[in-house]
Amino acid sequence: MRLLLTGATGFLGRHVAAAATDWTVTRVTRSLTASSPDEVALGPSPWTQADFAATLLMARPDVVLHCAGVTHATDVRACLDTNAVLAAELLTAVAGMSEPPRIILVGSAAEYGIVPEDNQPVVETYPCAPRTDYAVAKYAQTLSGLAAAMRGQQVLVARLFNPVGVGMPSGLALPSFARRIAGLKPGSVMRVGDLSARRDFLDVDEAARLLLALASMPYWPWPVVNVCSGRAYRLGDLLDGLIAASGARVGIEPDPALMRPDDMPILTGSTERLRSVQLTPVSPDFTVLLPRLLAEARALIQGT
């Protein structure tokens, strides 16, 4: 089967490309020039409907896995352009094909917004109330995908929960913790925000496996599916694990300036839909992942 993978050089896309050994993959990237025959270098986004139409005509994919997007942008417009508008351009290009491929749009757990604990693990039909620019942009992408599905396109929104692994965006909590620990002197103190928050993390390699398994399905029985582990992990416990893996003596002190009083205490996703199609998520092994994040942070600091 043929797979068109957008965002192929991003955190998730790199792991999907590496795992897609049973696929003929065409990688769409923001590079100025292609580095291999399987790459289509469209340059910096925003990409247009015409860009996608030409790429689709060349690759003739069975499935498009749309991983392109950003978690942080310079402003609201850039965030919307790179997430919601980009997906809309892709959907429009696919709609114009005589034999259109199926499309998986990678969404985000942030689309749900605040979910009361008694409504967790959160199911896909729970009403979304996004609260950040990124979450709004991703939910706009979802709405575009659902509208396209109502018009007859084969579209699945894979709502991804907190992928973790080497190459994570540096602004996220775990790589940020790892860099700070790697750069501290023995006996130093880390000032931190609220560590009580619990989140549903998923190894990025497991996320890639699940996305490719969904792509292989002949049809999707629902328009949206959570891609998650179904387990919540406390940030403070993961920070303790990083410190233990470092072997360093590091003190922890709360910093009121770093507290986010409106942050959600816990968010966990339901895996019921995945399990209904015999896809059982594997929980992340943080005894392996945390040392890898720490090693990556040390290498970055040392410039290797």
Secondary structure as UniProt FT lines:
FT   STRAND          2..6
FT   TURN            8..9
FT   HELIX           11..19
FT   TURN            21..22
FT   STRAND          24..29
FT   TURN            37..38
FT   STRAND          39..41
FT   HELIX           49..59
FT   STRAND          63..66
FT   HELIX           76..80
FT   HELIX           81..85
FT   HELIX           86..95
FT   STRAND          102..108
FT   HELIX           109..112
FT   HELIX           117..119
FT   TURN            124..125
FT   HELIX           133..150
FT   TURN            151..152
FT   STRAND          155..160
FT   STRAND          163..164
FT   TURN            166..167
FT   TURN            170..171
FT   HELIX           173..183
FT   TURN            186..187
FT   STRAND          189..192
FT   STRAND          198..199
FT   STRAND          202..203
FT   HELIX           204..216
FT   STRAND          224..227
FT   STRAND          233..234
FT   HELIX           235..246
FT   STRAND          251..254
FT   HELIX           256..258
FT   TURN            261..262
FT   STRAND          266..267
FT   HELIX           272..276
FT   TURN            277..278
FT   HELIX           286..302
//
